[in-house]
Amino acid sequence: MPSELEEVCDLPPPPSPAITAIIYDEEGTVTWFETNVGASRVMDLYIACRVPSSWKLPDKTNRSVCANPPGPALSLYLLAVGDASYFLFAYFRRLILCLLFEYLADGRASAACENLLGYSISQPSLFKVHQLLPVRDLKLLVRDYAPIAKNALTILINLSGDEEVLKELAEDDAFLETLLGKVTNKKEHHANEITMLLANLAKSDSFKRIITLTRSVPKDVSDSPNALDQLMDCFIKGQDGAINKATDTNYDYLAYVFADLSKFDTGRAYFLTRQAYDAVIPVTKLTVFTEHRSHIRRKGVASTLKNIAFEIQAHPQLLAEAEVNILPYVLLPIAGPEEFTDEESAAMLPDLQLLPPDKERDSDKDIIATHLETLLLLTTTREGRDLMRAVNVYPIIRECHLHVDNEGTREGCDRLVQVLLRDEEGEGKGEEAEAMEKAKAEFETANEDEEIVEVF
């Protein structure tokens, strides 16, 4: 094998005699070389595209050219026979990938991204060669024209579950600004893919810097220089394609970003603090999505509300009708079409009374479990328990326990009912703090198991 190619591919030399495949270039020209050694058919190692001028192609017999090859550009054609075929296929698949990685940086990015897309799922380790050079090239291609940018984003989404790749992406300030600039652009074609990538980047602790990050104000999207305010405005105003109608962008995956940011003290403080630019408490913008038709929105918002409920000093604000008024938004996804007695119904919150006969619980049992955990967290204060008893939460939980055939959901219902029905005598502030610490320990593992988004 010529030394130039050996350095590029970082592979051991092929067995001797070498049986080799040839690839064709973007113009569709295929060249291969054959020779006979005794009774065995072998081919020497040469590549038909991007061959350095220093390589001397021997004059071989049976040289052929195919003007209209099948399949996409840069496909691999293996002309080997016999038992060596499988090894050679694996070997030359890696060889072609090396060439494709080079193409990411030399003007042939469109074909390279298209062909590398599948490998981001099946063989993600290939993108970590040469100190993540392919990943760094892909970051630049996010700014390229639409077809290239979409494939580059999709590859990065799939790769960002790897710890090294996540670190490379999440800690790059310039790359973060590129993503923010594009996602807040009303004409951006791939805003949905960008929100998926942001959702994965939010798994990195370094991403929390976005909570205090300021940048230029995007016209017609937000009036705030705060980056997190801008994402909130995209999420709220952009639901169902309201901002970016031409590309059907919905910004749903930003709900996962908010869920991860709410794990930090500074994140929870943001969601509970009235913002100067619109005089609104951010969490009140999210509560209305607990029954949204988008599963992604419901799931992300449910996790965000649960994380915020860890702020025990904020419980009065969360429960107050004139503030966040969280209870009806958490209870409605748990409630079903069951009828209650007049006595039971009269004491309930107005939004929970006289629900229609076609009322459905959330179809995702995990989301119901998350809401039950939020309610349990809110019972760590005496005020929270007293309010839930006063508005008759128990019958709603009772019916959920009876009608949802899910072990986790029933366990959540049992725990909540035990707290609501127990005797309060002798409890004090020390017990509340202890209950919160216990809840934090129980939910911590679940918080760490959020899924990484992948695109196939």
C-alpha positions as CSV (number, residue, x, y, z in Angstrom):
1,M,0.0,0.0,0.0
2,P,1.4,3.5,-0.8
3,S,2.5,5.3,2.4
4,E,0.2,8.3,1.7
5,L,-2.9,6.1,1.9
6,E,-1.6,4.2,4.8
7,E,-1.2,7.4,6.8
8,V,-4.7,8.5,5.9
9,C,-6.4,5.3,6.8
10,D,-4.3,4.3,9.8
11,L,-4.8,0.6,8.8
12,P,-2.5,-2.4,8.6
13,P,-1.5,-3.3,5.0
14,P,-3.7,-5.8,3.2
15,P,-2.7,-9.4,2.8
16,S,-0.5,-10.4,-0.1
17,P,-1.5,-10.9,-2.8
18,A,-3.9,-7.9,-2.5
19,I,-7.4,-8.3,-3.9
20,T,-8.9,-4.8,-4.0
21,A,-12.0,-2.9,-4.9
22,I,-12.2,0.5,-6.7
23,I,-14.6,3.3,-6.0
24,Y,-16.0,5.8,-8.5
25,D,-16.0,9.5,-8.2
26,E,-18.8,12.1,-8.3
27,E,-18.6,12.2,-12.1
28,G,-19.6,8.6,-12.2
29,T,-16.3,7.2,-13.7
30,V,-15.3,3.7,-12.5
31,T,-11.9,2.2,-13.1
32,W,-10.6,-1.1,-12.0
33,F,-7.5,-3.2,-12.7
34,E,-7.2,-6.9,-13.1
35,T,-4.4,-9.3,-13.5
36,N,-4.0,-13.1,-13.4
37,V,-1.5,-14.8,-11.3
38,G,-1.6,-18.5,-12.1
39,A,-5.1,-19.8,-11.7
40,S,-6.0,-17.0,-9.1
41,R,-7.8,-13.8,-10.0
42,V,-6.3,-10.9,-8.1
43,M,-6.4,-7.1,-8.3
44,D,-3.8,-4.6,-7.2
45,L,-4.6,-1.8,-4.7
46,Y,-5.5,1.4,-6.5
47,I,-8.2,4.0,-6.1
48,A,-9.9,5.6,-9.1
49,C,-10.5,9.0,-7.5
50,R,-8.1,11.3,-5.9
51,V,-5.0,9.3,-6.8
52,P,-1.8,11.3,-6.0
53,S,0.2,12.1,-9.0
54,S,3.2,10.3,-7.4
55,W,1.3,7.0,-7.7
56,K,2.2,5.1,-10.9
57,L,-0.8,3.1,-12.2
58,P,0.6,0.0,-14.0
59,D,-0.5,-0.9,-17.5
60,K,-3.0,-3.7,-16.8
61,T,-5.1,-5.8,-19.1
62,N,-8.9,-6.0,-18.9
63,R,-9.1,-2.3,-17.9
64,S,-12.7,-1.2,-18.1
65,V,-14.7,2.1,-17.7
66,C,-18.4,2.2,-16.8
67,A,-20.0,5.6,-17.6
68,N,-23.2,5.0,-15.7
69,P,-22.6,3.1,-12.5
70,P,-25.5,2.2,-10.3
71,G,-26.0,3.6,-6.8
72,P,-24.9,6.9,-5.2
73,A,-21.5,8.6,-5.8
74,L,-18.6,7.1,-3.9
75,S,-20.2,3.7,-3.5
76,L,-17.9,0.7,-3.0
77,Y,-17.6,-2.1,-5.5
78,L,-15.8,-5.2,-4.3
79,L,-14.5,-7.4,-7.0
80,A,-12.9,-10.0,-4.8
81,V,-13.9,-13.7,-5.0
82,G,-13.6,-16.6,-2.6
83,D,-13.0,-16.8,1.1
84,A,-11.2,-13.4,1.2
85,S,-14.4,-11.5,0.2
86,Y,-15.7,-10.7,3.7
87,F,-12.4,-9.5,5.1
88,L,-11.8,-7.3,2.1
89,F,-15.3,-5.8,2.3
90,A,-14.7,-4.8,5.9
91,Y,-11.2,-3.5,5.0
92,F,-12.2,-1.4,2.0
93,R,-15.3,-0.1,3.7
94,R,-12.9,1.5,6.2
95,L,-10.7,2.7,3.3
96,I,-13.6,4.5,1.6
97,L,-14.6,6.1,4.9
98,C,-11.1,7.5,5.2
99,L,-11.5,9.2,1.8
100,L,-15.0,10.4,2.8
101,F,-13.6,12.0,5.9
102,E,-11.1,13.9,3.7
103,Y,-14.0,15.1,1.5
104,L,-15.7,16.7,4.5
105,A,-13.0,19.4,4.3
106,D,-12.2,19.7,0.7
107,G,-15.3,20.8,-1.2
108,R,-17.0,17.5,-1.6
109,A,-18.9,17.6,1.6
110,S,-22.4,16.9,0.2
111,A,-21.5,13.4,-1.0
112,A,-19.4,12.7,2.1
113,C,-22.1,13.7,4.5
114,E,-24.7,11.7,2.7
115,N,-22.6,8.5,2.6
116,L,-21.4,8.9,6.2
117,L,-24.8,9.4,7.7
118,G,-25.5,5.7,8.3
119,Y,-22.1,5.1,10.0
120,S,-23.0,7.7,12.7
121,I,-25.4,5.0,14.1
122,S,-23.7,1.8,13.1
123,Q,-20.0,2.7,13.7
124,P,-19.8,6.0,15.6
125,S,-16.2,5.3,16.7
126,L,-15.0,6.0,13.1
127,F,-15.7,9.7,13.7
128,K,-13.3,9.9,16.6
129,V,-10.1,9.4,14.6
130,H,-7.4,12.0,14.6
131,Q,-8.5,13.7,17.8
132,L,-12.2,14.0,16.6
133,L,-11.2,15.7,13.3
134,P,-14.3,14.5,11.5
135,V,-16.5,16.0,14.3
136,R,-14.7,19.3,14.0
137,D,-15.3,19.3,10.2
138,L,-19.0,18.5,10.7
139,K,-19.3,21.5,13.1
140,L,-18.2,23.8,10.3
141,L,-20.6,22.1,7.8
142,V,-23.6,23.0,10.0
143,R,-23.2,26.5,8.5
144,D,-23.2,25.2,4.9
145,Y,-26.1,25.2,2.5
146,A,-29.3,23.3,3.5
147,P,-28.7,19.7,2.3
148,I,-25.2,19.6,3.7
149,A,-26.2,21.3,7.0
150,K,-29.1,18.8,7.5
151,N,-26.9,15.7,7.1
152,A,-24.1,17.3,9.3
153,L,-26.6,18.1,12.0
154,T,-28.1,14.6,11.9
155,I,-24.7,13.0,12.2
156,L,-23.8,15.2,15.2
157,I,-27.1,14.4,16.8
158,N,-26.3,10.7,16.5
159,L,-22.7,11.1,17.7
160,S,-23.4,13.4,20.7
161,G,-24.3,10.4,23.0
162,D,-20.6,9.7,23.1
163,E,-18.9,11.5,26.1
164,E,-15.9,12.7,24.1
165,V,-18.0,14.0,21.2
166,L,-20.4,15.7,23.7
167,K,-17.6,17.5,25.4
168,E,-16.2,18.7,22.0
169,L,-19.6,20.0,21.0
170,A,-21.0,21.4,24.3
171,E,-17.8,23.3,25.4
172,D,-17.4,25.1,22.0
173,D,-18.7,28.7,22.5
174,A,-18.5,29.5,18.8
175,F,-20.4,26.4,17.9
176,L,-23.1,27.2,20.5
177,E,-23.5,30.7,19.0
178,T,-23.9,29.1,15.6
179,L,-26.7,26.9,16.8
180,L,-28.4,29.7,18.7
181,G,-28.2,32.0,15.7
182,K,-29.8,29.5,13.4
183,V,-32.5,28.2,15.8
184,T,-33.7,31.8,16.4
185,N,-33.8,32.6,12.7
186,K,-37.4,32.4,11.4
187,K,-36.2,31.2,8.0
188,E,-33.9,28.4,9.3
189,H,-34.7,25.2,7.4
190,H,-33.4,22.8,10.1
191,A,-34.5,24.3,13.4
192,N,-36.0,21.0,14.5
193,E,-32.7,19.2,14.0
194,I,-30.9,22.0,15.9
195,T,-33.3,21.7,18.9
196,M,-32.6,17.9,18.9
197,L,-28.9,18.6,19.0
198,L,-29.3,21.3,21.8
199,A,-31.3,18.7,23.8
200,N,-28.4,16.3,23.6
201,L,-25.8,19.1,24.4
202,A,-27.8,20.0,27.5
203,K,-26.7,16.6,29.0
204,S,-23.3,18.3,29.5
205,D,-22.9,20.3,32.7
206,S,-21.0,22.9,30.8
207,F,-24.2,23.7,28.9
208,K,-25.7,25.4,31.9
209,R,-23.7,28.6,31.0
210,I,-26.6,29.3,28.6
211,I,-28.7,30.3,31.6
212,T,-26.7,33.5,32.0
213,L,-25.5,33.8,28.3
214,T,-26.4,37.0,26.5
215,R,-26.3,37.6,22.7
216,S,-27.8,39.8,20.1
217,V,-31.6,40.1,20.1
218,P,-33.3,38.1,17.2
219,K,-35.9,40.3,15.6
220,D,-39.5,39.0,15.4
221,V,-38.7,36.1,17.8
222,S,-37.7,37.7,21.1
223,D,-37.1,41.0,22.8
224,S,-34.6,39.7,25.3
225,P,-30.8,39.5,25.0
226,N,-30.8,36.5,27.3
227,A,-30.2,33.3,25.3
228,L,-32.5,31.2,27.5
229,D,-35.3,33.7,27.1
230,Q,-34.9,33.5,23.4
231,L,-35.2,29.7,23.5
232,M,-38.3,30.0,25.7
233,D,-39.9,32.4,23.2
234,C,-39.1,30.0,20.3
235,F,-40.7,27.2,22.3
236,I,-43.8,29.2,23.2
237,K,-44.4,31.2,20.0
238,G,-43.2,28.5,17.7
239,Q,-45.5,25.6,18.7
240,D,-47.2,24.0,15.8
241,G,-45.1,25.9,13.3
242,A,-46.3,29.4,14.3
243,I,-42.9,31.0,13.9
244,N,-41.4,29.0,11.0
245,K,-44.5,27.9,9.0
246,A,-42.6,27.3,5.8
247,T,-40.5,24.5,7.3
248,D,-43.0,23.1,9.8
249,T,-40.7,23.8,12.7
250,N,-42.2,23.2,16.2
251,Y,-39.3,23.5,18.6
252,D,-40.7,20.6,20.7
253,Y,-37.3,19.3,21.7
254,L,-36.5,22.5,23.6
255,A,-38.6,21.0,26.4
256,Y,-35.8,18.5,27.0
257,V,-33.3,21.4,27.2
258,F,-35.4,23.0,29.9
259,A,-35.7,19.7,31.8
260,D,-31.9,19.3,31.9
261,L,-31.3,23.0,32.9
262,S,-33.8,22.7,35.7
263,K,-31.6,20.2,37.4
264,F,-29.2,23.0,38.4
265,D,-29.9,25.6,41.1
266,T,-29.4,28.4,38.7
267,G,-31.8,26.8,36.2
268,R,-34.5,26.4,38.8
269,A,-34.0,30.0,39.9
270,Y,-34.4,31.2,36.3
271,F,-37.7,29.3,35.9
272,L,-39.1,30.8,39.1
273,T,-38.0,34.4,38.6
274,R,-40.1,37.0,36.9
275,Q,-38.2,38.2,33.8
276,A,-37.7,41.9,33.2
277,Y,-38.4,41.8,29.5
278,D,-41.9,40.5,29.7
279,A,-42.7,40.5,33.5
280,V,-43.7,36.8,33.3
281,I,-42.5,33.9,35.5
282,P,-41.0,31.4,32.9
283,V,-42.4,28.3,34.5
284,T,-46.0,29.6,34.0
285,K,-45.3,29.6,30.3
286,L,-44.6,25.8,30.5
287,T,-47.4,24.6,32.7
288,V,-50.0,24.9,29.9
289,F,-48.2,22.2,27.9
290,T,-48.9,19.3,30.3
291,E,-51.8,18.3,28.1
292,H,-50.3,19.3,24.7
293,R,-50.7,16.8,21.9
294,S,-46.9,16.6,21.4
295,H,-45.5,13.8,23.5
296,I,-42.1,15.4,23.5
297,R,-43.5,18.7,25.0
298,R,-45.5,16.9,27.6
299,K,-42.6,14.7,28.7
300,G,-40.0,17.5,28.8
301,V,-42.4,19.9,30.7
302,A,-43.3,17.2,33.2
303,S,-39.6,16.6,34.0
304,T,-39.0,20.4,34.3
305,L,-41.9,20.8,36.7
306,K,-40.7,17.9,38.8
307,N,-37.2,19.4,39.0
308,I,-38.5,22.8,40.0
309,A,-40.5,21.2,42.8
310,F,-37.2,20.3,44.5
311,E,-37.0,24.0,45.5
312,I,-38.8,23.6,48.8
313,Q,-38.7,27.4,49.5
314,A,-40.6,27.9,46.3
315,H,-43.5,25.7,47.1
316,P,-45.8,28.6,48.3
317,Q,-45.1,30.3,44.9
318,L,-45.8,27.1,43.0
319,L,-49.0,26.4,44.8
320,A,-50.5,29.9,45.0
321,E,-53.3,30.5,42.6
322,A,-52.1,34.0,41.9
323,E,-48.6,32.8,41.2
324,V,-47.7,29.6,39.3
325,N,-50.8,27.6,40.3
326,I,-49.2,24.3,39.5
327,L,-51.7,21.9,40.9
328,P,-54.4,21.8,38.1
329,Y,-51.7,21.5,35.4
330,V,-50.2,18.5,37.2
331,L,-53.5,16.8,38.1
332,L,-55.2,17.1,34.8
333,P,-52.9,14.6,33.0
334,I,-53.5,12.2,35.8
335,A,-57.3,12.5,35.8
336,G,-59.5,10.3,33.6
337,P,-63.2,10.2,32.7
338,E,-64.4,8.7,36.0
339,E,-67.3,10.3,37.8
340,F,-67.1,11.4,41.4
341,T,-69.8,12.0,44.0
342,D,-71.1,15.5,44.3
343,E,-69.4,15.8,47.7
344,E,-66.1,14.7,46.3
345,S,-66.4,17.0,43.2
346,A,-67.5,20.1,45.1
347,A,-64.2,20.3,47.0
348,M,-61.9,19.8,44.0
349,L,-60.2,22.6,42.0
350,P,-62.5,24.1,39.4
351,D,-60.5,22.7,36.5
352,L,-61.0,19.2,37.9
353,Q,-64.7,19.4,38.4
354,L,-67.2,18.0,35.8
355,L,-64.6,16.6,33.4
356,P,-66.1,15.4,30.1
357,P,-66.8,11.7,29.7
358,D,-64.2,11.5,26.9
359,K,-61.4,12.9,29.2
360,E,-58.3,10.8,28.8
361,R,-55.3,10.4,31.0
362,D,-51.9,10.9,29.5
363,S,-51.1,7.9,27.3
364,D,-47.5,7.7,28.6
365,K,-47.3,6.0,32.0
366,D,-43.9,7.5,32.6
367,I,-45.3,11.0,32.3
368,I,-48.0,10.1,34.8
369,A,-45.4,8.7,37.2
370,T,-43.4,12.0,36.8
371,H,-46.5,14.1,37.8
372,L,-47.1,11.8,40.8
373,E,-43.5,12.4,41.8
374,T,-44.0,16.2,41.5
375,L,-47.1,15.9,43.8
376,L,-45.1,13.9,46.3
377,L,-42.4,16.5,46.3
378,L,-45.0,19.2,47.0
379,T,-46.2,17.2,50.0
380,T,-42.8,17.7,51.7
381,T,-44.3,20.9,53.2
382,R,-47.2,21.1,55.6
383,E,-48.8,23.8,53.4
384,G,-48.6,21.5,50.4
385,R,-50.2,18.6,52.2
386,D,-53.0,20.8,53.7
387,L,-53.8,22.3,50.3
388,M,-54.0,18.9,48.5
389,R,-56.3,17.6,51.2
390,A,-58.4,20.8,51.0
391,V,-58.9,20.5,47.2
392,N,-59.6,16.7,47.5
393,V,-56.7,15.3,45.5
394,Y,-57.1,11.9,47.0
395,P,-60.1,10.7,44.8
396,I,-58.2,11.6,41.6
397,I,-55.2,9.5,42.8
398,R,-57.5,6.7,43.9
399,E,-59.1,6.4,40.4
400,C,-55.7,6.6,38.7
401,H,-54.5,3.7,40.9
402,L,-57.6,1.7,40.0
403,H,-57.6,2.3,36.2
404,V,-53.9,2.5,35.2
405,D,-52.4,-1.0,34.8
406,N,-48.8,-0.1,35.5
407,E,-46.8,-1.1,38.5
408,G,-44.7,2.2,38.7
409,T,-47.8,4.3,38.4
410,R,-49.6,2.4,41.2
411,E,-46.5,2.6,43.4
412,G,-46.5,6.3,42.9
413,C,-50.2,6.5,43.8
414,D,-49.7,4.4,46.9
415,R,-46.8,6.6,48.2
416,L,-48.8,9.8,47.6
417,V,-52.0,8.5,49.3
418,Q,-50.0,7.3,52.4
419,V,-48.7,10.9,52.8
420,L,-52.1,12.5,52.3
421,L,-53.9,10.2,54.7
422,R,-51.4,10.1,57.5
423,D,-51.7,11.8,60.9
424,E,-50.0,15.2,61.0
425,E,-49.5,15.4,64.7
426,G,-46.0,16.2,65.9
427,E,-44.6,17.0,62.4
428,G,-42.3,20.0,62.0
429,K,-39.7,21.7,59.9
430,G,-37.2,19.0,60.5
431,E,-39.4,16.3,59.1
432,E,-40.0,18.4,56.0
433,A,-36.3,18.8,55.3
434,E,-35.8,15.1,55.9
435,A,-38.6,14.2,53.5
436,M,-37.1,16.4,50.8
437,E,-33.7,14.9,51.1
438,K,-35.2,11.4,50.9
439,A,-37.1,12.4,47.8
440,K,-34.0,13.8,46.1
441,A,-32.1,10.6,46.7
442,E,-34.9,8.5,45.2
443,F,-35.3,10.6,42.1
444,E,-31.7,11.4,41.4
445,T,-31.0,8.2,39.5
446,A,-34.1,8.7,37.3
447,N,-32.9,12.2,36.4
448,E,-29.6,10.8,35.2
449,D,-31.2,8.3,32.8
450,E,-32.8,10.8,30.4
451,E,-32.5,9.6,26.8
452,I,-30.1,10.9,24.2
453,V,-31.9,11.9,21.0
454,E,-30.9,9.9,17.9
455,V,-32.0,10.3,14.3
456,F,-32.0,7.3,12.0
